[in-house]
């Protein structure tokens, strides 16, 4: 399975609470596209953190869910690439 599909599908269970309120399909497609573009430009080689490619789209979905009244607290902790570093 290509990296972009794996990255965009990982830990999708963290977002199940929002799926009935906000269709995840367009966000998933954008995620795959964005990760592909990120990898094609070599961004992942310059900065090997895969979160730089996938986290913005996932974050956007979480923000849209919050705007619909579904809080997804702690999702960054469940997605290794998006966790905060100390």
ABEGO torsion letter per residue (X at the ends): XBAAAAAAABGAAAAAAAAAABBAAAAAAAAAAAAAAAAAAGAAAABABAAAAAAAAAAAAAAAAAAAGBBBBGAAAABAAABBBX
